[in-house]
Amino acid sequence: MPEQQSVDFGLWYDFRNPDKGRPFERFYAEILEQIAYAESLGIGSVWLSEHHFSDDGYTPSPLVLAAALSARTERLKIGTNLMLLPLHDPVRVAEDTATLALLSGDRFRLGVGLGYRELEYRAFGRSIRQRPSLLEEGVEILRRAWSGEPVAFEGRRFQVPDVRVTPTPRTPPPLLIGALTPPAIERAARIGDGFLSSSNDHHATYLDAVARLGRDPADAAIYAGQWAIVDADPERTWAEIGPHALYQLNEYIGWGAFGPPDQVPAFADPQAILDAGSYELWDGPTAVERLVRLLSERPQIRDVHFWAQLPGEAVESGTRRIEFLARQVMPEVRKRLQKEQA
């Protein structure tokens, strides 16, 4: 069993703001302030997602937000979970992320994935059927661009001349791949520096794929998104924010995140979400027990992160949960892990 490495505890953001009475200018300012405060509490990472053409403003520009956060923070690791690489020009992404790596002092991690919304692909002039090759060629172009050597790429989807991307980051950003299905997880193991997971059930599939590729699973890296509400009284908190989770998940269902929308029924109410296990409620002792077990069983995990703000949730509510995680849960988890490894 590999030894557990240092683990970051992080926050996950989509910057959705369905509250029509809350101006985005104020919302952005409040969330950036929240993240800076979270860093002062010991939170180690922040993860930014991406989607387009959403009425609630789901952020289409995670790299812009990452740059703003790099200026507001000093130690926080900043990553995307995830960017929809097939929608983008990979050379432009290589330039922007190289600049972010330099601005942030090598604190930036680029997480990418396929996406699943036909609307987004049509709007950006891409074919959703070509997602795998768009992703794979994009990853290859990123790696060449960050190397400081000429890109000179000729593929099925992209052609890049003999150009050199500058400035070159001292250390290329870790290139993480998100995936949900076995073929996509296999691809993540083959082309990525690490795996962005949104379900702990997928970790074994990923590590098996790493082994099949002839690499040591002990050297694998997993960045584990969690769907849990961590709070001193999670049931009471769920009574307040459950409707926001209902909105969040039903929007994803309507977009086709979990399969064809006409085949995946929407959740009827917040209790149905809990009954399905799509969110879990963890009080302090439960959170410590679950996280210690997870991190002990999967020492490849480098980061665990939680949704900081559900769509429409008051910023003050999210901040209270961040404080609880940082002050009551993280220190106890670290103490327990150190004791186990002593």
Backbone hydrogen bonds, N-H to C=O, Kabsch-Sander energy under -0.5 kcal/mol:
donor,donor_aa,acceptor,acceptor_aa,energy
5,Q,299,P,-0.9
8,D,302,R,-2.4
10,G,8,D,-0.5
10,G,304,V,-3.0
11,L,45,S,-1.8
12,W,306,F,-2.7
13,Y,47,W,-2.8
17,N,56,D,-3.5
20,K,18,P,-1.0
22,R,19,D,-2.0
27,F,23,P,-2.4
28,Y,24,F,-3.1
29,A,25,E,-1.9
30,E,26,R,-2.6
31,I,27,F,-2.4
32,L,28,Y,-2.6
33,E,29,A,-1.9
34,Q,30,E,-2.2
35,I,31,I,-2.5
36,A,32,L,-2.1
37,Y,33,E,-2.2
38,A,34,Q,-2.5
39,E,35,I,-2.1
40,S,36,A,-1.4
41,L,37,Y,-1.0
41,L,38,A,-0.6
42,G,38,A,-0.5
42,G,39,E,-1.4
43,I,38,A,-2.2
44,G,9,F,-2.5
45,S,9,F,-1.0
46,V,77,K,-2.2
47,W,11,L,-2.7
48,L,79,G,-2.1
49,S,13,Y,-2.1
50,E,82,L,-0.7
51,H,59,T,-1.7
57,G,54,S,-2.0
59,T,14,D,-2.6
65,L,61,S,-1.8
66,A,62,P,-2.5
67,A,63,L,-1.9
68,A,64,V,-2.0
69,L,65,L,-2.6
70,S,66,A,-2.2
71,A,67,A,-1.3
72,R,68,A,-1.0
73,T,69,L,-1.3
77,K,44,G,-2.5
78,I,107,R,-2.2
79,G,46,V,-2.6
80,T,109,R,-1.3
81,N,48,L,-2.0
83,M,111,G,-3.0
85,L,83,M,-1.5
85,L,113,G,-0.6
87,L,84,L,-2.0
88,H,85,L,-2.0
93,V,89,D,-2.2
94,A,90,P,-2.5
95,E,91,V,-2.3
96,D,92,R,-2.5
97,T,93,V,-2.8
98,A,94,A,-2.0
99,T,95,E,-2.1
100,L,96,D,-2.2
101,A,97,T,-2.4
102,L,98,A,-1.8
103,L,99,T,-2.9
104,S,100,L,-2.5
105,G,102,L,-0.8
106,D,101,A,-3.2
109,R,78,I,-2.4
110,L,174,P,-2.0
111,G,109,R,-0.7
112,V,176,L,-2.6
113,G,83,M,-2.0
118,E,116,Y,-0.6
121,Y,117,R,-1.7
122,R,118,E,-2.7
123,A,119,L,-2.4
124,F,120,E,-1.6
125,G,122,R,-1.5
126,R,121,Y,-3.0
128,I,126,R,-0.5
130,Q,127,S,-1.5
131,R,128,I,-1.3
134,L,130,Q,-2.5
135,L,131,R,-2.5
136,E,132,P,-2.7
137,E,133,S,-2.6
138,G,134,L,-1.9
139,V,135,L,-2.5
140,E,136,E,-2.0
141,I,137,E,-2.3
142,L,138,G,-2.3
143,R,139,V,-2.3
144,R,140,E,-2.2
145,A,141,I,-2.8
146,W,142,L,-2.5
147,S,143,R,-0.9
147,S,144,R,-0.6
148,G,145,A,-1.0
149,E,144,R,-0.6
151,V,163,V,-3.0
152,A,161,P,-1.8
153,F,160,V,-1.7
155,G,158,F,-2.6
160,V,153,F,-3.0
163,V,161,P,-2.6
176,L,110,L,-2.8
176,L,174,P,-0.8
177,I,194,G,-2.3
178,G,112,V,-2.8
179,A,196,L,-1.0
185,I,181,T,-2.7
186,E,182,P,-2.4
187,R,183,P,-1.9
188,A,184,A,-2.3
189,A,185,I,-2.2
190,R,186,E,-1.6
191,I,187,R,-2.6
192,G,188,A,-1.9
193,D,175,L,-3.7
194,G,175,L,-0.7
195,F,221,A,-2.5
196,L,177,I,-2.4
197,S,195,F,-0.8
197,S,223,Y,-2.3
202,H,199,S,-1.8
203,H,200,N,-1.3
206,Y,202,H,-2.1
207,L,203,H,-2.5
208,D,204,A,-2.5
209,A,205,T,-1.8
210,V,206,Y,-2.4
211,A,207,L,-2.1
212,R,208,D,-2.2
213,L,209,A,-1.5
214,G,211,A,-1.8
215,R,210,V,-1.9
219,D,216,D,-2.0
220,A,217,P,-1.6
222,I,300,Q,-2.1
223,Y,195,F,-3.1
224,A,222,I,-0.6
224,A,303,D,-3.1
225,G,197,S,-3.0
225,G,223,Y,-0.7
226,Q,305,H,-3.0
228,A,226,Q,-0.7
229,I,280,E,-2.9
230,V,228,A,-0.7
231,D,229,I,-0.6
231,D,282,W,-2.1
237,T,233,D,-2.2
238,W,234,P,-2.9
239,A,235,E,-1.7
240,E,236,R,-0.9
240,E,237,T,-0.8
241,I,237,T,-2.7
242,G,238,W,-2.8
244,H,241,I,-1.0
245,A,241,I,-1.7
246,L,242,G,-2.5
247,Y,243,P,-1.9
248,Q,244,H,-2.4
249,L,245,A,-2.8
250,N,246,L,-2.2
251,E,247,Y,-2.0
252,Y,248,Q,-1.8
253,I,249,L,-2.5
254,G,250,N,-2.3
255,W,251,E,-1.6
256,G,252,Y,-0.9
256,G,253,I,-0.9
257,A,252,Y,-2.5
259,G,256,G,-1.0
263,Q,260,P,-2.6
264,V,260,P,-1.0
272,A,269,D,-0.7
273,I,269,D,-0.9
274,L,270,P,-1.5
275,D,271,Q,-2.7
276,A,272,A,-1.7
277,G,273,I,-0.6
277,G,274,L,-1.1
278,S,273,I,-1.9
279,Y,273,I,-0.7
280,E,227,W,-1.4
282,W,229,I,-2.9
282,W,280,E,-0.6
287,A,283,D,-3.0
288,V,284,G,-2.5
289,E,285,P,-2.5
290,R,286,T,-3.0
291,L,287,A,-2.6
292,V,288,V,-2.6
293,R,289,E,-2.2
294,L,290,R,-2.6
295,L,291,L,-2.8
296,S,292,V,-2.1
297,E,293,R,-2.5
298,R,294,L,-2.1
301,I,298,R,-2.1
302,R,222,I,-3.1
303,D,222,I,-1.0
304,V,8,D,-2.3
305,H,224,A,-1.9
306,F,10,G,-2.0
307,W,226,Q,-0.7
308,A,12,W,-2.2
309,Q,12,W,-0.7
312,G,16,R,-0.6
313,E,310,L,-2.5
317,S,314,A,-0.6
318,G,314,A,-1.7
319,T,315,V,-2.5
320,R,316,E,-1.8
321,R,317,S,-1.6
322,I,318,G,-2.1
323,E,319,T,-2.6
324,F,320,R,-2.1
325,L,321,R,-2.4
326,A,322,I,-2.7
327,R,323,E,-2.7
328,Q,324,F,-2.5
329,V,324,F,-1.1
329,V,325,L,-0.8
330,M,325,L,-2.9
333,V,329,V,-2.5
334,R,330,M,-2.4
335,K,331,P,-2.2
336,R,332,E,-2.5
337,L,333,V,-2.5
338,Q,334,R,-2.4
339,K,335,K,-2.0
340,E,336,R,-2.2
341,Q,337,L,-1.8
342,A,338,Q,-0.9
342,A,339,K,-0.5
